[in-house]
Amino acid sequence: MNCKRTLAGVLALSLLLLGGCGKAEEAPADDDSTVKGTAVETQTVARGEIYNESELSGRVIASREVAVASPLPSKVLSVKVKVGDTVSKDQVLFTLDPKDITKNYQPLLDNYNRTKTLMDESIRQAQKNVDDTQALLEIGAASQSQLDQAKLALLQQQTTAETQLSQLDENIKDVNDTLKDTSVKAPIAGVVTAVNVVENNNAGQGTPAVTIAENQKPQVSVSVSETLIPSINVGDPVSITVPAVSANPFTATIQSISPTTNAQTQLYEVKMDVSAEAGYKVGMFANVVFRMNRRTDVVVVPSEAVLTDGDTSWVFVVNGQGQAAKVPVTTGLTTGETTEIVEGLGGGEQLIVKGQSYLSEGADVRVVVRDGEEVPKAEAPKAEAAAAPDAEAAGTEG
């Protein structure tokens, strides 16, 4: 009989021990569901700048272009450059045929001598008229007014002769100088952007033969419409990208805005200086981003943080009790991604930027991301495991 009771006690104790082990394995681990509040992401409210953007296409241009012409109408003997060549100052661009130049010399000299003879005769006659009128005035046969008119006519003849002979003399000098050196040289260093002369063909006097763009001070030129003009000013910063050189934008400032529109495009030209050392070449395309309605030292927040209902706008911030506080705000300029806050926020607040649509005034919140960095999870309360029955007591109860 005692043996049966002892065996029953051992079985009961074993069952109790097994039951206790099972309960310990089922005890819950850390569970976020036990943490109080809605999960949100916050961002510290800061002051900064805000502006609208307008992107346009432009080109790299030279700050100065020089058109080089032949000093005389003459046949071109050789052309030394082509479009795209980089030239230095005084480098030969093209040469003229000295024989062709010599042909022009004698006609110019003949024309000079003929004109000088005619001018000298005109002046001689005008001077004689003055002398004759002076003599008539002395005997009362002419008036002072007639004498003044004769003197004026003499002065006009002298001025005309001086002008015409000076021009002819300059032409002769050009021929002599050109005969000494029949090569036409670059007046500046730069890049050849146009060549309008061909070997064995004539080059006209005063007609641009070669155009050189100075490459030391390149600029970016862009044409803008009249709607953009009121929003930009000289000195404003712009963002420029020259894809042929780099995909990274750089900041430049507006150097000039044309006061009038282009006659053909009806657009205004805006220019910005760029660095020659960066490798920007004349003719390259550029993307220009203008910053309009720029405002600095204002409260700027993500637009998604602002909630609206009709004409009413508000945001949620985290108060000192870890709760959502509804703050009415007045908005200003918006760019789509960011919004200016004119009234309601001053800076430093913990603005709720994600999860705000599910909140109400005074709701408990749990910040999981703050200023772009994940917040360590708070340790959740652990469920207490149930205490196992005392084995001895269980044995004695049987």
C-alpha positions in Angstrom: 0.0 0.0 0.0 2.8 2.4 0.9 4.5 1.5 -2.4 1.5 2.6 -4.4 1.2 5.9 -2.6 4.9 6.6 -3.2 4.7 5.8 -6.9 1.7 8.2 -7.2 3.6 11.0 -5.6 6.5 10.6 -7.9 4.2 10.7 -11.0 2.4 13.8 -9.7 5.7 15.6 -9.1 7.0 14.7 -12.6 3.8 16.2 -14.2 4.1 19.4 -12.2 7.8 19.8 -13.2 7.0 19.3 -16.9 4.1 21.8 -16.6 6.4 24.4 -15.1 9.0 24.0 -17.8 6.3 24.5 -20.5 5.1 27.7 -19.0 8.7 29.2 -18.9 9.2 28.6 -22.6 5.9 30.3 -23.5 6.7 33.5 -21.6 6.7 36.5 -24.1 9.9 38.2 -25.2 10.2 42.0 -25.7 7.1 43.1 -27.5 6.8 46.6 -29.1 3.0 46.4 -28.8 3.5 47.0 -25.1 5.1 50.5 -25.8 2.6 53.4 -25.6 2.0 55.9 -28.4 1.8 56.3 -32.2 5.2 55.9 -34.0 6.2 59.2 -35.6 9.2 60.8 -37.3 10.3 64.3 -36.3 12.5 67.0 -37.5 13.9 70.0 -35.6 12.4 73.2 -37.0 15.1 75.5 -38.4 15.5 78.8 -40.3 16.9 78.9 -43.8 16.1 80.1 -47.3 13.4 79.3 -49.8 13.0 80.1 -53.5 11.2 79.0 -56.6 13.2 77.6 -59.5 13.0 78.0 -63.2 15.4 76.0 -65.5 16.4 77.1 -68.9 18.9 76.1 -71.6 21.8 78.4 -72.5 25.3 78.3 -74.1 28.8 79.1 -73.2 29.9 82.3 -75.1 32.9 84.5 -75.2 32.8 87.7 -73.2 34.4 89.4 -76.3 34.5 88.6 -80.0 36.7 90.4 -82.6 36.0 90.3 -86.3 39.3 90.6 -88.3 39.0 92.0 -91.8 41.5 92.4 -94.7 43.1 95.9 -94.6 42.7 96.1 -98.4 40.5 94.4 -101.1 42.9 91.7 -102.3 43.1 88.1 -103.3 43.8 85.7 -100.4 47.0 83.7 -100.9 46.6 81.3 -98.0 44.3 80.6 -95.0 46.1 79.4 -91.9 43.3 78.6 -89.5 39.9 76.9 -89.4 36.9 77.1 -87.1 37.6 75.7 -83.7 41.4 76.4 -83.7 42.9 78.1 -80.7 45.1 81.0 -81.7 47.5 83.2 -79.8 47.9 87.0 -80.2 49.7 88.0 -83.4 49.3 84.5 -84.9 48.9 84.6 -88.7 45.3 84.0 -89.8 45.6 84.4 -93.6 47.9 86.0 -96.1 47.3 88.3 -99.1 48.7 88.2 -102.6 51.4 91.0 -102.8 51.0 91.2 -106.6 47.3 91.9 -106.2 48.0 94.6 -103.6 50.5 96.2 -105.9 47.9 96.5 -108.6 45.8 98.7 -106.2 48.7 101.0 -105.3 49.1 103.0 -108.6 45.3 103.7 -108.9 45.3 105.0 -105.3 48.3 107.2 -105.9 46.8 108.6 -109.1 43.5 109.3 -107.3 45.3 111.0 -104.5 47.2 113.3 -106.9 44.2 114.1 -108.9 42.1 114.9 -105.8 44.9 117.0 -104.4 45.1 119.0 -107.6 41.3 119.7 -107.6 41.3 120.6 -103.9 44.2 123.0 -104.3 42.5 124.7 -107.2 39.2 125.0 -105.2 41.0 126.5 -102.3 42.9 128.9 -104.5 39.7 130.2 -106.1 38.0 130.5 -102.7 41.0 132.5 -101.4 40.9 134.8 -104.5 37.2 135.4 -103.9 38.0 136.5 -100.3 40.8 138.8 -101.5 38.6 140.4 -104.2 35.7 140.9 -101.8 38.0 142.5 -99.3 39.2 145.0 -101.9 35.7 145.8 -102.9 34.7 146.4 -99.3 37.5 148.9 -98.9 36.1 151.1 -101.8 32.5 150.6 -100.7 31.5 148.2 -103.4 30.9 145.2 -101.1 29.4 144.7 -97.7 30.9 143.1 -94.6 28.3 140.3 -94.9 29.6 139.4 -98.4 33.1 139.2 -97.1 32.1 136.9 -94.2 30.3 134.6 -96.7 33.5 134.5 -98.9 35.6 133.6 -95.8 33.1 130.9 -94.8 33.3 129.3 -98.3 37.1 129.3 -98.1 37.0 127.5 -94.7 34.6 124.9 -96.0 36.8 124.2 -99.0 39.9 123.8 -96.8 38.0 121.4 -94.4 36.8 119.3 -97.3 40.2 119.1 -98.9 41.8 118.1 -95.6 39.3 115.3 -95.0 39.4 113.8 -98.4 43.2 114.0 -98.7 43.7 112.5 -95.2 41.5 109.5 -96.1 43.4 109.0 -99.4 46.7 109.3 -97.6 45.6 106.7 -95.1 44.7 104.3 -97.9 48.2 104.7 -99.4 49.8 104.1 -96.1 47.7 100.9 -95.7 49.0 99.7 -99.0 52.6 100.4 -98.1 52.2 98.7 -94.7 50.5 95.7 -96.2 53.2 95.3 -98.8 55.7 95.2 -96.0 53.8 92.3 -94.4 51.0 90.7 -96.4 50.0 88.4 -93.4 46.8 89.3 -91.4 47.3 88.5 -87.7 45.1 87.8 -84.7 44.7 90.9 -82.5 43.8 88.8 -79.5 44.2 85.2 -78.2 41.1 83.0 -78.4 39.1 80.5 -80.4 38.3 80.9 -84.1 34.5 80.8 -84.4 34.2 81.8 -88.1 36.3 81.8 -91.3 34.8 83.7 -94.2 37.8 83.7 -96.6 38.9 81.1 -99.1 42.3 80.7 -100.8 42.5 82.3 -104.3 39.3 84.3 -103.7 39.1 88.0 -102.9 38.7 89.4 -99.4 36.7 92.5 -99.2 38.0 95.5 -97.2 36.0 95.9 -94.0 34.2 92.6 -94.4 34.8 90.1 -91.5 37.2 87.5 -92.7 37.9 85.7 -89.4 36.1 86.0 -86.1 37.9 85.2 -82.8 36.2 84.6 -79.5 38.3 85.4 -76.4 38.3 82.3 -74.3 39.9 83.7 -71.1 36.7 85.0 -69.7 33.8 82.8 -70.9 30.2 83.5 -70.0 27.0 81.6 -70.0 24.2 83.3 -72.0 20.6 82.4 -71.7 17.4 84.0 -73.1 14.5 84.6 -70.8 11.0 85.8 -71.3 9.5 88.9 -69.9 7.6 87.0 -67.2 10.9 86.0 -65.5 12.6 89.5 -65.7 10.8 91.0 -62.7 12.0 88.1 -60.5 15.7 88.3 -61.2 18.4 90.9 -60.7 22.1 91.5 -61.3 24.0 89.8 -58.5 21.5 87.1 -57.9 22.9 83.5 -57.6 22.1 80.9 -60.2 22.9 77.2 -60.5 24.6 76.2 -63.7 25.5 72.8 -65.2 27.6 72.2 -68.3 27.0 68.6 -69.1 29.9 68.3 -71.5 32.3 69.0 -68.6 30.6 67.8 -65.5 27.2 66.7 -64.2 27.8 68.6 -61.0 26.2 72.1 -60.8 28.1 75.2 -59.7 26.9 78.5 -58.5 27.4 81.7 -60.5 26.0 85.2 -60.3 24.1 87.2 -62.8 26.5 89.8 -64.4 24.1 91.5 -66.8 20.5 91.6 -68.0 19.8 93.1 -71.4 17.6 96.2 -71.1 15.8 95.4 -74.4 14.6 92.2 -76.1 16.2 90.6 -79.1 14.6 91.8 -82.3 14.0 88.2 -83.6 13.3 86.2 -80.4 11.7 88.9 -78.3 13.6 87.5 -75.3 16.0 89.2 -72.9 19.7 88.0 -72.8 21.1 87.2 -69.3 24.8 86.6 -68.8 26.8 84.9 -66.1 30.6 84.7 -65.8 32.2 81.3 -65.5 35.7 80.0 -64.9 38.0 79.4 -67.9 40.1 77.0 -65.8 37.1 74.7 -65.4 37.3 73.7 -69.1 34.1 75.4 -70.3 34.5 76.0 -74.1 32.7 78.5 -76.2 29.6 76.9 -77.8 29.0 74.3 -75.1 25.4 73.9 -73.9 24.5 74.8 -70.3 21.5 74.3 -68.0 20.7 77.4 -65.9 18.5 77.3 -62.8 17.2 80.7 -61.7 16.2 81.2 -58.1 13.1 83.4 -58.0 11.3 85.1 -55.0 14.3 84.2 -52.8 13.7 84.7 -49.1 16.4 84.2 -46.4 16.3 83.6 -42.6 12.7 82.3 -42.6 11.2 79.2 -41.0 11.1 76.4 -43.7 9.5 73.0 -43.1 8.7 70.0 -45.4 5.4 70.6 -47.1 4.1 67.1 -46.2 4.2 68.2 -42.5 1.6 70.9 -43.1 -2.1 69.7 -42.9 -4.9 71.8 -44.3 -8.6 72.0 -44.2 -10.0 74.7 -46.5 -8.2 77.9 -45.5 -6.9 76.5 -42.2 -3.4 75.1 -41.9 -1.7 73.4 -38.9 1.2 71.1 -37.9 1.8 68.7 -35.1 4.8 69.1 -32.7 5.9 66.9 -29.8 5.4 68.6 -26.5 7.3 68.0 -23.2 4.9 65.2 -22.2 5.6 63.1 -25.3 2.2 64.1 -26.8 1.1 65.6 -30.1 0.4 69.3 -29.9 -1.6 70.9 -32.7 -0.2 74.3 -33.8 -2.1 76.5 -36.3 0.3 78.1 -38.8 0.3 80.7 -41.6 2.1 79.6 -44.7 4.0 81.7 -47.2 6.1 80.7 -50.3 6.0 77.0 -51.2 8.2 75.1 -53.7 6.3 71.8 -53.6 8.8 70.1 -51.3 9.2 72.9 -48.7 6.9 75.5 -47.3 7.7 78.8 -45.6 6.0 79.2 -42.2 5.2 82.9 -41.6 3.4 82.5 -38.2 3.1 79.6 -35.7 6.7 78.3 -35.5 9.9 80.1 -34.5 12.5 77.3 -34.7 13.7 74.6 -32.4 10.4 72.7 -32.2 10.2 69.0 -32.8 8.0 68.9 -35.9 6.2 65.7 -36.7 6.9 65.1 -40.4 5.6 61.5 -40.7 2.6 59.9 -39.0 0.9 63.3 -38.4 -2.1 62.3 -40.4 -3.1 59.8 -37.7 -2.8 62.2 -34.8 -5.1 64.3 -32.7 -4.5 66.9 -30.0 -2.9 65.3 -26.9 -2.3 61.9 -28.5 0.6 60.0 -27.1 3.5 59.6 -29.6 6.6 57.5 -29.9 9.5 59.1 -31.9 11.2 56.4 -33.9 13.3 58.7 -36.2 14.6 62.1 -35.2 16.4 64.4 -37.7 16.9 61.5 -40.1 18.5 59.2 -37.5 16.8 56.2 -36.0 16.0 56.5 -32.3 17.0 53.4 -30.2 13.9 51.3 -29.2 12.7 51.8 -25.6 12.9 48.5 -23.7 9.4 47.1 -23.5 8.1 45.8 -20.1 8.6 42.1 -19.8 5.7 39.9 -18.9 6.3 38.1 -15.7 6.4 34.4 -15.9 3.9 32.5 -13.7 5.5 31.0 -10.7 5.7 27.2 -10.8 3.9 25.3 -8.0 6.1 24.0 -5.2 6.9 20.4 -6.0 7.0 19.4 -2.4 3.7 21.0 -1.6 2.2 19.3 -4.6 3.5 16.0 -3.4 2.2 16.4 0.1 -1.3 17.4 -1.2 -1.7 14.0 -2.7 
